Amino acid sequence: MQIFSIIFPLIFIVALGYTCCYFKFFNQQHIAGLSKFTFYVSLPAFLMLNMSQINLHQSISLQAFLSFYIPVLAVFALGILIDRYCLTKQESAGNYQQHSVFGLAGSYSNMVLVGIPIVIASLGKDMIAIAFMIITFHSTLLFALTYLIGAKGNTADFSWTKFAKNMILNPIVMSIGCGLLLNVSGITLFANLANALELLASPAIACALFVLGANLVFYKVAANWQPALISSLLKILVLPAAVYVAATWVFALDTQIRNVLVLLSASPVGVNAYLIASQLNTHQVTLAGAVVLSTVLSVVSFSLWLAVLL
């Protein structure tokens, strides 16, 4: 019942978003507008306010960083090997762009839309401090690896300037960065501005989950669903298991910090991974299917991990 009480409100909002969009109460244009408000206004306000108030001594931990990212890189590499030797035909075996995108599918987590709500619901708002450190480097590291491996390390085929600009201007990174500056500098926002930002931040989690559910209508699981299932299982079972082992027995982290890392890593495949696949024009069908399958299956995987952790 404890797990049900944690999972149900989140599932309900995701299902409501899916239902409203499926029955065309909202169309794609409506969802695009709501997504823009969520990702460029409400979520940044939520992240900035919380980042400005957290205890930085609790949120910065090299052991936690390694406990999360060593398994992430290992699963990324495993995904490349699976695509290279098991899923790809012989004539395409040297297509490292394709292999790197599949590696991304098995290791890139939807931490902002799913991970943070799960952490807050199960462990409390005080435990999201460590999540911000993980989120800050998540997209930067995995997207850079995907592009570089796809170019086989040839930086001529990869613009660091353009990539850095896109990452710095990312609203999630910018909001966490602004919150960090406020925290370090000790600057306190005057009361009226803080209250206004609180109002903007208050619907962030609900809007994010609603948008996630609505967007699932636009992603389809193709007839060739096996690669999507493999990447989904890598993402929601293999990766969190590896994080659990690393955090528990290799780095011996505090139980609560370990639980945060496992729940973040158990999040489904992030939608941004599909956008990268579309940019590189490879594995789009696989990524679209993985977003849907991993999101649906994450209900089971989160229940499993919450039963193990709590």
LOTOR-471433 format. One record per residue (C-alpha): residue in three letters; residue number from 0; x, y, z. Coordinates in Angstrom, 3 decimals. Example, Ala and Ser with C-alpha at 12.3 -4.5 7.8 and 13.67 -1.06 7.14 Angstrom:
resn: Ala, resi: 0, xx: 12.300, yy: -4.500, zz: 7.800
resn: Ser, resi: 1, xx: 13.670, yy: -1.060, zz: 7.140
// end
This chain:
resn: Met, resi: 0, xx: 0.000, yy: 0.000, zz: 0.000
resn: Gln, resi: 1, xx: 2.906, yy: 2.367, zz: 0.696
resn: Ile, resi: 2, xx: 4.301, yy: 1.771, zz: -2.813
resn: Phe, resi: 3, xx: 0.829, yy: 2.145, zz: -4.333
resn: Ser, resi: 4, xx: 0.332, yy: 5.474, zz: -2.533
resn: Ile, resi: 5, xx: 3.665, yy: 6.713, zz: -3.951
resn: Ile, resi: 6, xx: 3.134, yy: 5.527, zz: -7.523
resn: Phe, resi: 7, xx: -0.601, yy: 6.106, zz: -8.029
resn: Pro, resi: 8, xx: -0.741, yy: 9.935, zz: -8.058
resn: Leu, resi: 9, xx: 2.080, yy: 10.058, zz: -10.604
resn: Ile, resi: 10, xx: 0.528, yy: 7.384, zz: -12.821
resn: Phe, resi: 11, xx: -2.833, yy: 9.128, zz: -12.593
resn: Ile, resi: 12, xx: -1.452, yy: 12.423, zz: -13.935
resn: Val, resi: 13, xx: 0.485, yy: 10.688, zz: -16.741
resn: Ala, resi: 14, xx: -2.613, yy: 8.653, zz: -17.667
resn: Leu, resi: 15, xx: -4.768, yy: 11.795, zz: -17.590
resn: Gly, resi: 16, xx: -2.395, yy: 13.530, zz: -20.001
resn: Tyr, resi: 17, xx: -2.443, yy: 10.522, zz: -22.326
resn: Thr, resi: 18, xx: -6.253, yy: 10.230, zz: -22.190
resn: Cys, resi: 19, xx: -6.878, yy: 13.927, zz: -22.849
resn: Cys, resi: 20, xx: -4.578, yy: 13.848, zz: -25.874
resn: Tyr, resi: 21, xx: -5.754, yy: 10.458, zz: -27.152
resn: Phe, resi: 22, xx: -9.388, yy: 11.598, zz: -27.220
resn: Lys, resi: 23, xx: -8.301, yy: 14.928, zz: -28.759
resn: Phe, resi: 24, xx: -9.443, yy: 17.120, zz: -25.878
resn: Phe, resi: 25, xx: -5.931, yy: 18.536, zz: -26.338
resn: Asn, resi: 26, xx: -4.279, yy: 18.502, zz: -29.754
resn: Gln, resi: 27, xx: -0.567, yy: 18.512, zz: -30.531
resn: Gln, resi: 28, xx: -0.467, yy: 22.305, zz: -30.712
resn: His, resi: 29, xx: -2.007, yy: 22.616, zz: -27.250
resn: Ile, resi: 30, xx: 0.539, yy: 20.186, zz: -25.812
resn: Ala, resi: 31, xx: 3.384, yy: 22.043, zz: -27.523
resn: Gly, resi: 32, xx: 2.302, yy: 25.234, zz: -25.761
resn: Leu, resi: 33, xx: 1.961, yy: 23.511, zz: -22.404
resn: Ser, resi: 34, xx: 5.359, yy: 21.847, zz: -22.913
resn: Lys, resi: 35, xx: 6.944, yy: 25.230, zz: -23.601
resn: Phe, resi: 36, xx: 5.490, yy: 26.693, zz: -20.412
resn: Thr, resi: 37, xx: 6.608, yy: 23.646, zz: -18.428
resn: Phe, resi: 38, xx: 10.185, yy: 23.433, zz: -19.718
resn: Tyr, resi: 39, xx: 10.964, yy: 27.122, zz: -20.123
resn: Val, resi: 40, xx: 9.056, yy: 28.681, zz: -17.208
resn: Ser, resi: 41, xx: 7.669, yy: 26.392, zz: -14.497
resn: Leu, resi: 42, xx: 10.378, yy: 23.704, zz: -14.229
resn: Pro, resi: 43, xx: 13.241, yy: 26.233, zz: -14.382
resn: Ala, resi: 44, xx: 11.586, yy: 28.226, zz: -11.573
resn: Phe, resi: 45, xx: 11.212, yy: 25.013, zz: -9.540
resn: Leu, resi: 46, xx: 14.820, yy: 23.941, zz: -10.127
resn: Met, resi: 47, xx: 16.318, yy: 27.380, zz: -9.500
resn: Leu, resi: 48, xx: 14.435, yy: 27.929, zz: -6.237
resn: Asn, resi: 49, xx: 15.303, yy: 24.494, zz: -4.884
resn: Met, resi: 50, xx: 18.935, yy: 24.722, zz: -6.010
resn: Ser, resi: 51, xx: 19.294, yy: 28.096, zz: -4.276
resn: Gln, resi: 52, xx: 18.051, yy: 26.621, zz: -0.981
resn: Ile, resi: 53, xx: 19.761, yy: 23.226, zz: -0.766
resn: Asn, resi: 54, xx: 22.700, yy: 22.343, zz: 1.461
resn: Leu, resi: 55, xx: 25.618, yy: 22.141, zz: -0.972
resn: His, resi: 56, xx: 27.664, yy: 20.027, zz: 1.445
resn: Gln, resi: 57, xx: 25.009, yy: 17.310, zz: 1.158
resn: Ser, resi: 58, xx: 24.626, yy: 17.581, zz: -2.611
resn: Ile, resi: 59, xx: 28.273, yy: 17.413, zz: -3.728
resn: Ser, resi: 60, xx: 29.722, yy: 13.919, zz: -3.425
resn: Leu, resi: 61, xx: 32.383, yy: 12.363, zz: -5.638
resn: Gln, resi: 62, xx: 31.393, yy: 8.872, zz: -4.467
resn: Ala, resi: 63, xx: 27.756, yy: 9.473, zz: -5.433
resn: Phe, resi: 64, xx: 28.820, yy: 10.884, zz: -8.790
resn: Leu, resi: 65, xx: 30.971, yy: 7.817, zz: -9.526
resn: Ser, resi: 66, xx: 28.292, yy: 5.428, zz: -8.221
resn: Phe, resi: 67, xx: 25.914, yy: 6.802, zz: -10.803
resn: Tyr, resi: 68, xx: 28.088, yy: 7.561, zz: -13.816
resn: Ile, resi: 69, xx: 30.367, yy: 4.512, zz: -13.865
resn: Pro, resi: 70, xx: 27.296, yy: 2.243, zz: -14.353
resn: Val, resi: 71, xx: 25.825, yy: 4.734, zz: -16.846
resn: Leu, resi: 72, xx: 28.984, yy: 4.625, zz: -18.975
resn: Ala, resi: 73, xx: 29.173, yy: 0.824, zz: -18.635
resn: Val, resi: 74, xx: 25.566, yy: 0.395, zz: -19.834
resn: Phe, resi: 75, xx: 26.192, yy: 2.931, zz: -22.625
resn: Ala, resi: 76, xx: 29.132, yy: 0.767, zz: -23.773
resn: Leu, resi: 77, xx: 27.046, yy: -2.410, zz: -23.387
resn: Gly, resi: 78, xx: 24.344, yy: -0.899, zz: -25.602
resn: Ile, resi: 79, xx: 26.944, yy: -0.131, zz: -28.270
resn: Leu, resi: 80, xx: 28.200, yy: -3.735, zz: -28.169
resn: Ile, resi: 81, xx: 24.669, yy: -5.183, zz: -28.319
resn: Asp, resi: 82, xx: 23.808, yy: -3.053, zz: -31.339
resn: Arg, resi: 83, xx: 27.179, yy: -3.758, zz: -32.985
resn: Tyr, resi: 84, xx: 27.188, yy: -7.528, zz: -32.605
resn: Cys, resi: 85, xx: 23.575, yy: -8.616, zz: -32.030
resn: Leu, resi: 86, xx: 21.177, yy: -6.215, zz: -33.725
resn: Thr, resi: 87, xx: 23.026, yy: -4.794, zz: -36.728
resn: Lys, resi: 88, xx: 23.410, yy: -6.513, zz: -40.062
resn: Gln, resi: 89, xx: 26.978, yy: -7.204, zz: -41.163
resn: Glu, resi: 90, xx: 27.035, yy: -4.445, zz: -43.780
resn: Ser, resi: 91, xx: 26.128, yy: -1.824, zz: -41.138
resn: Ala, resi: 92, xx: 28.386, yy: -3.171, zz: -38.405
resn: Gly, resi: 93, xx: 30.748, yy: -0.194, zz: -38.681
resn: Asn, resi: 94, xx: 28.026, yy: 2.431, zz: -38.296
resn: Tyr, resi: 95, xx: 29.187, yy: 3.902, zz: -34.985
resn: Gln, resi: 96, xx: 26.610, yy: 6.658, zz: -35.164
resn: Gln, resi: 97, xx: 23.876, yy: 4.029, zz: -35.047
resn: His, resi: 98, xx: 25.604, yy: 2.080, zz: -32.267
resn: Ser, resi: 99, xx: 26.123, yy: 5.182, zz: -30.103
resn: Val, resi: 100, xx: 22.442, yy: 6.158, zz: -30.381
resn: Phe, resi: 101, xx: 21.426, yy: 2.694, zz: -29.186
resn: Gly, resi: 102, xx: 23.867, yy: 3.052, zz: -26.292
resn: Leu, resi: 103, xx: 22.184, yy: 6.365, zz: -25.461
resn: Ala, resi: 104, xx: 18.774, yy: 4.667, zz: -25.479
resn: Gly, resi: 105, xx: 19.857, yy: 2.255, zz: -22.747
resn: Ser, resi: 106, xx: 21.499, yy: 4.839, zz: -20.488
resn: Tyr, resi: 107, xx: 19.720, yy: 8.210, zz: -20.826
resn: Ser, resi: 108, xx: 17.206, yy: 8.777, zz: -18.019
resn: Asn, resi: 109, xx: 14.111, yy: 10.968, zz: -17.947
resn: Met, resi: 110, xx: 15.194, yy: 12.314, zz: -14.563
resn: Val, resi: 111, xx: 13.519, yy: 15.723, zz: -14.657
resn: Leu, resi: 112, xx: 10.043, yy: 14.546, zz: -15.688
resn: Val, resi: 113, xx: 9.973, yy: 11.216, zz: -13.847
resn: Gly, resi: 114, xx: 12.975, yy: 10.818, zz: -11.559
resn: Ile, resi: 115, xx: 12.481, yy: 13.953, zz: -9.462
resn: Pro, resi: 116, xx: 8.722, yy: 13.359, zz: -8.904
resn: Ile, resi: 117, xx: 9.445, yy: 9.777, zz: -7.805
resn: Val, resi: 118, xx: 12.236, yy: 10.897, zz: -5.453
resn: Ile, resi: 119, xx: 10.040, yy: 13.603, zz: -3.897
resn: Ala, resi: 120, xx: 7.050, yy: 11.263, zz: -3.528
resn: Ser, resi: 121, xx: 9.033, yy: 8.407, zz: -1.986
resn: Leu, resi: 122, xx: 11.935, yy: 10.033, zz: -0.135
resn: Gly, resi: 123, xx: 10.849, yy: 13.633, zz: 0.400
resn: Lys, resi: 124, xx: 11.874, yy: 16.998, zz: -0.992
resn: Asp, resi: 125, xx: 15.000, yy: 17.146, zz: 1.159
resn: Met, resi: 126, xx: 16.584, yy: 14.355, zz: -0.902
resn: Ile, resi: 127, xx: 16.518, yy: 16.129, zz: -4.273
resn: Ala, resi: 128, xx: 19.748, yy: 18.002, zz: -3.480
resn: Ile, resi: 129, xx: 21.914, yy: 15.106, zz: -4.698
resn: Ala, resi: 130, xx: 19.710, yy: 14.775, zz: -7.796
resn: Phe, resi: 131, xx: 20.674, yy: 18.243, zz: -9.008
resn: Met, resi: 132, xx: 24.371, yy: 17.308, zz: -9.141
resn: Ile, resi: 133, xx: 23.523, yy: 14.250, zz: -11.250
resn: Ile, resi: 134, xx: 21.125, yy: 16.110, zz: -13.578
resn: Thr, resi: 135, xx: 23.586, yy: 18.932, zz: -14.283
resn: Phe, resi: 136, xx: 26.057, yy: 16.638, zz: -16.076
resn: His, resi: 137, xx: 23.643, yy: 14.057, zz: -17.445
resn: Ser, resi: 138, xx: 22.754, yy: 15.416, zz: -20.886
resn: Thr, resi: 139, xx: 26.148, yy: 17.049, zz: -21.422
resn: Leu, resi: 140, xx: 28.101, yy: 13.830, zz: -20.872
resn: Leu, resi: 141, xx: 25.858, yy: 11.395, zz: -22.744
resn: Phe, resi: 142, xx: 25.061, yy: 13.646, zz: -25.713
resn: Ala, resi: 143, xx: 28.740, yy: 14.547, zz: -26.182
resn: Leu, resi: 144, xx: 29.686, yy: 10.850, zz: -26.078
resn: Thr, resi: 145, xx: 26.959, yy: 9.992, zz: -28.587
resn: Tyr, resi: 146, xx: 28.122, yy: 12.623, zz: -31.062
resn: Leu, resi: 147, xx: 31.832, yy: 11.881, zz: -30.615
resn: Ile, resi: 148, xx: 31.517, yy: 8.105, zz: -30.921
resn: Gly, resi: 149, xx: 29.206, yy: 8.602, zz: -33.893
resn: Ala, resi: 150, xx: 31.978, yy: 10.662, zz: -35.481
resn: Lys, resi: 151, xx: 34.520, yy: 8.025, zz: -34.316
resn: Gly, resi: 152, xx: 36.333, yy: 10.660, zz: -32.290
resn: Asn, resi: 153, xx: 36.748, yy: 12.995, zz: -35.257
resn: Thr, resi: 154, xx: 36.154, yy: 16.452, zz: -33.769
resn: Ala, resi: 155, xx: 35.932, yy: 17.883, zz: -37.282
resn: Asp, resi: 156, xx: 32.504, yy: 16.241, zz: -37.481
resn: Phe, resi: 157, xx: 31.511, yy: 17.620, zz: -34.092
resn: Ser, resi: 158, xx: 31.333, yy: 21.292, zz: -33.166
resn: Trp, resi: 159, xx: 32.274, yy: 21.781, zz: -29.530
resn: Thr, resi: 160, xx: 31.266, yy: 25.448, zz: -29.767
resn: Lys, resi: 161, xx: 27.751, yy: 24.690, zz: -30.979
resn: Phe, resi: 162, xx: 27.365, yy: 21.828, zz: -28.502
resn: Ala, resi: 163, xx: 28.554, yy: 23.958, zz: -25.555
resn: Lys, resi: 164, xx: 26.187, yy: 26.760, zz: -26.553
resn: Asn, resi: 165, xx: 23.226, yy: 24.363, zz: -26.705
resn: Met, resi: 166, xx: 24.078, yy: 22.876, zz: -23.315
resn: Ile, resi: 167, xx: 24.669, yy: 26.216, zz: -21.578
resn: Leu, resi: 168, xx: 21.436, yy: 27.663, zz: -22.971
resn: Asn, resi: 169, xx: 19.463, yy: 24.575, zz: -21.985
resn: Pro, resi: 170, xx: 16.777, yy: 25.854, zz: -19.567
resn: Ile, resi: 171, xx: 17.385, yy: 23.005, zz: -17.111
resn: Val, resi: 172, xx: 21.137, yy: 23.649, zz: -16.953
resn: Met, resi: 173, xx: 20.644, yy: 27.424, zz: -16.827
resn: Ser, resi: 174, xx: 18.129, yy: 27.268, zz: -13.981
resn: Ile, resi: 175, xx: 20.296, yy: 24.931, zz: -11.904
resn: Gly, resi: 176, xx: 23.304, yy: 27.160, zz: -12.641
resn: Cys, resi: 177, xx: 21.442, yy: 30.319, zz: -11.556
resn: Gly, resi: 178, xx: 20.255, yy: 28.591, zz: -8.399
resn: Leu, resi: 179, xx: 23.819, yy: 27.491, zz: -7.661
resn: Leu, resi: 180, xx: 25.081, yy: 31.073, zz: -8.053
resn: Leu, resi: 181, xx: 22.407, yy: 32.339, zz: -5.655
resn: Asn, resi: 182, xx: 23.291, yy: 29.588, zz: -3.187
resn: Val, resi: 183, xx: 27.057, yy: 30.173, zz: -3.288
resn: Ser, resi: 184, xx: 26.803, yy: 33.976, zz: -3.235
resn: Gly, resi: 185, xx: 24.338, yy: 33.981, zz: -0.351
resn: Ile, resi: 186, xx: 22.013, yy: 36.338, zz: -2.220
resn: Thr, resi: 187, xx: 18.419, yy: 36.181, zz: -0.992
resn: Leu, resi: 188, xx: 15.615, yy: 37.048, zz: -3.388
resn: Phe, resi: 189, xx: 13.302, yy: 39.735, zz: -2.076
resn: Ala, resi: 190, xx: 10.042, yy: 38.325, zz: -0.753
resn: Asn, resi: 191, xx: 7.689, yy: 39.405, zz: -3.539
resn: Leu, resi: 192, xx: 9.893, yy: 37.936, zz: -6.284
resn: Ala, resi: 193, xx: 10.390, yy: 34.719, zz: -4.303
resn: Asn, resi: 194, xx: 6.620, yy: 34.380, zz: -3.853
resn: Ala, resi: 195, xx: 6.043, yy: 34.918, zz: -7.579
resn: Leu, resi: 196, xx: 8.610, yy: 32.252, zz: -8.449
resn: Glu, resi: 197, xx: 7.010, yy: 29.879, zz: -5.943
resn: Leu, resi: 198, xx: 3.697, yy: 30.306, zz: -7.749
resn: Leu, resi: 199, xx: 5.350, yy: 29.569, zz: -11.099
resn: Ala, resi: 200, xx: 7.154, yy: 26.543, zz: -9.642
resn: Ser, resi: 201, xx: 4.150, yy: 25.000, zz: -7.899
resn: Pro, resi: 202, xx: 2.587, yy: 23.361, zz: -11.021
resn: Ala, resi: 203, xx: 5.956, yy: 22.163, zz: -12.396
resn: Ile, resi: 204, xx: 5.738, yy: 18.496, zz: -11.367
resn: Ala, resi: 205, xx: 2.085, yy: 18.072, zz: -12.344
resn: Cys, resi: 206, xx: 2.617, yy: 19.810, zz: -15.710
resn: Ala, resi: 207, xx: 5.716, yy: 17.732, zz: -16.437
resn: Leu, resi: 208, xx: 3.895, yy: 14.450, zz: -15.789
resn: Phe, resi: 209, xx: 0.831, yy: 15.574, zz: -17.759
resn: Val, resi: 210, xx: 2.992, yy: 16.569, zz: -20.746
resn: Leu, resi: 211, xx: 4.864, yy: 13.253, zz: -20.539
resn: Gly, resi: 212, xx: 1.599, yy: 11.313, zz: -20.744
resn: Ala, resi: 213, xx: 0.249, yy: 13.486, zz: -23.558
resn: Asn, resi: 214, xx: 3.411, yy: 13.105, zz: -25.632
resn: Leu, resi: 215, xx: 3.210, yy: 9.306, zz: -25.449
resn: Val, resi: 216, xx: 0.288, yy: 9.537, zz: -27.889
resn: Phe, resi: 217, xx: 2.676, yy: 10.810, zz: -30.567
resn: Tyr, resi: 218, xx: 5.295, yy: 8.060, zz: -30.113
resn: Lys, resi: 219, xx: 4.534, yy: 4.620, zz: -31.527
resn: Val, resi: 220, xx: 5.891, yy: 1.151, zz: -30.834
resn: Ala, resi: 221, xx: 6.783, yy: -0.183, zz: -34.275
resn: Ala, resi: 222, xx: 6.275, yy: -3.710, zz: -35.544
resn: Asn, resi: 223, xx: 10.015, yy: -4.254, zz: -35.058
resn: Trp, resi: 224, xx: 9.700, yy: -3.762, zz: -31.307
resn: Gln, resi: 225, xx: 12.509, yy: -6.047, zz: -30.117
resn: Pro, resi: 226, xx: 15.317, yy: -3.401, zz: -30.137
resn: Ala, resi: 227, xx: 13.049, yy: -0.987, zz: -28.258
resn: Leu, resi: 228, xx: 12.346, yy: -3.648, zz: -25.631
resn: Ile, resi: 229, xx: 16.047, yy: -4.487, zz: -25.252
resn: Ser, resi: 230, xx: 16.996, yy: -0.829, zz: -24.741
resn: Ser, resi: 231, xx: 14.076, yy: -0.398, zz: -22.317
resn: Leu, resi: 232, xx: 15.228, yy: -3.352, zz: -20.196
resn: Leu, resi: 233, xx: 18.781, yy: -2.015, zz: -20.193
resn: Lys, resi: 234, xx: 17.424, yy: 1.306, zz: -18.998
resn: Ile, resi: 235, xx: 14.964, yy: 0.342, zz: -16.265
resn: Leu, resi: 236, xx: 16.469, yy: -2.939, zz: -14.999
resn: Val, resi: 237, xx: 20.166, yy: -3.333, zz: -15.843
resn: Leu, resi: 238, xx: 21.222, yy: 0.280, zz: -15.182
resn: Pro, resi: 239, xx: 19.533, yy: 0.669, zz: -11.760
resn: Ala, resi: 240, xx: 20.833, yy: -2.767, zz: -10.730
resn: Ala, resi: 241, xx: 24.371, yy: -1.664, zz: -11.615
resn: Val, resi: 242, xx: 23.904, yy: 1.619, zz: -9.712
resn: Tyr, resi: 243, xx: 22.561, yy: -0.307, zz: -6.705
resn: Val, resi: 244, xx: 25.619, yy: -2.596, zz: -6.681
resn: Ala, resi: 245, xx: 28.067, yy: 0.301, zz: -7.104
resn: Ala, resi: 246, xx: 26.417, yy: 2.488, zz: -4.460
resn: Thr, resi: 247, xx: 25.953, yy: -0.335, zz: -1.926
resn: Trp, resi: 248, xx: 29.066, yy: -2.477, zz: -2.164
resn: Val, resi: 249, xx: 31.677, yy: -0.483, zz: -4.078
resn: Phe, resi: 250, xx: 31.302, yy: 3.024, zz: -2.626
resn: Ala, resi: 251, xx: 29.186, yy: 2.162, zz: 0.467
resn: Leu, resi: 252, xx: 27.016, yy: 5.264, zz: 0.222
resn: Asp, resi: 253, xx: 24.485, yy: 6.422, zz: 2.780
resn: Thr, resi: 254, xx: 21.241, yy: 4.492, zz: 2.253
resn: Gln, resi: 255, xx: 19.143, yy: 7.539, zz: 1.373
resn: Ile, resi: 256, xx: 21.649, yy: 8.822, zz: -1.187
resn: Arg, resi: 257, xx: 21.862, yy: 5.344, zz: -2.707
resn: Asn, resi: 258, xx: 18.069, yy: 5.232, zz: -2.969
resn: Val, resi: 259, xx: 18.005, yy: 8.565, zz: -4.803
resn: Leu, resi: 260, xx: 20.595, yy: 7.361, zz: -7.327
resn: Val, resi: 261, xx: 18.800, yy: 4.072, zz: -7.969
resn: Leu, resi: 262, xx: 15.424, yy: 5.764, zz: -8.507
resn: Leu, resi: 263, xx: 16.956, yy: 8.331, zz: -10.869
resn: Ser, resi: 264, xx: 18.650, yy: 5.584, zz: -12.869
resn: Ala, resi: 265, xx: 15.407, yy: 3.563, zz: -13.003
resn: Ser, resi: 266, xx: 13.630, yy: 6.416, zz: -14.802
resn: Pro, resi: 267, xx: 12.450, yy: 5.587, zz: -18.342
resn: Val, resi: 268, xx: 14.238, yy: 6.642, zz: -21.523
resn: Gly, resi: 269, xx: 14.203, yy: 10.423, zz: -21.870
resn: Val, resi: 270, xx: 12.422, yy: 12.011, zz: -24.822
resn: Asn, resi: 271, xx: 15.564, yy: 14.012, zz: -25.661
resn: Ala, resi: 272, xx: 17.257, yy: 10.748, zz: -26.697
resn: Tyr, resi: 273, xx: 14.648, yy: 10.443, zz: -29.468
resn: Leu, resi: 274, xx: 15.446, yy: 14.014, zz: -30.560
resn: Ile, resi: 275, xx: 19.144, yy: 13.097, zz: -30.830
resn: Ala, resi: 276, xx: 18.241, yy: 10.014, zz: -32.890
resn: Ser, resi: 277, xx: 16.171, yy: 12.229, zz: -35.197
resn: Gln, resi: 278, xx: 19.046, yy: 14.696, zz: -35.595
resn: Leu, resi: 279, xx: 21.446, yy: 11.883, zz: -36.489
resn: Asn, resi: 280, xx: 18.806, yy: 10.132, zz: -38.616
resn: Thr, resi: 281, xx: 19.313, yy: 6.716, zz: -37.066
resn: His, resi: 282, xx: 17.328, yy: 4.425, zz: -34.727
resn: Gln, resi: 283, xx: 14.386, yy: 6.871, zz: -34.617
resn: Val, resi: 284, xx: 11.851, yy: 4.018, zz: -34.594
resn: Thr, resi: 285, xx: 13.762, yy: 2.216, zz: -31.839
resn: Leu, resi: 286, xx: 13.968, yy: 5.334, zz: -29.668
resn: Ala, resi: 287, xx: 10.301, yy: 6.232, zz: -30.169
resn: Gly, resi: 288, xx: 9.332, yy: 2.713, zz: -29.108
resn: Ala, resi: 289, xx: 11.772, yy: 2.763, zz: -26.185
resn: Val, resi: 290, xx: 10.284, yy: 6.005, zz: -24.839
resn: Val, resi: 291, xx: 6.810, yy: 4.433, zz: -24.799
resn: Leu, resi: 292, xx: 7.800, yy: 0.940, zz: -23.612
resn: Ser, resi: 293, xx: 10.179, yy: 2.086, zz: -20.879
resn: Thr, resi: 294, xx: 7.633, yy: 4.615, zz: -19.588
resn: Val, resi: 295, xx: 4.899, yy: 1.978, zz: -19.390
resn: Leu, resi: 296, xx: 7.211, yy: -0.673, zz: -17.932
resn: Ser, resi: 297, xx: 8.669, yy: 1.787, zz: -15.434
resn: Val, resi: 298, xx: 5.462, yy: 1.396, zz: -13.394
resn: Val, resi: 299, xx: 6.556, yy: -2.200, zz: -12.713
resn: Ser, resi: 300, xx: 10.255, yy: -1.391, zz: -12.330
resn: Phe, resi: 301, xx: 9.658, yy: 1.503, zz: -9.926
resn: Ser, resi: 302, xx: 7.391, yy: -0.718, zz: -7.850
resn: Leu, resi: 303, xx: 10.149, yy: -3.333, zz: -7.782
resn: Trp, resi: 304, xx: 12.876, yy: -0.896, zz: -6.814
resn: Leu, resi: 305, xx: 10.741, yy: 0.839, zz: -4.191
resn: Ala, resi: 306, xx: 10.033, yy: -2.571, zz: -2.647
resn: Val, resi: 307, xx: 13.784, yy: -3.279, zz: -2.542
resn: Leu, resi: 308, xx: 14.799, yy: 0.159, zz: -1.264
resn: Leu, resi: 309, xx: 12.113, yy: 1.098, zz: 1.245
// end
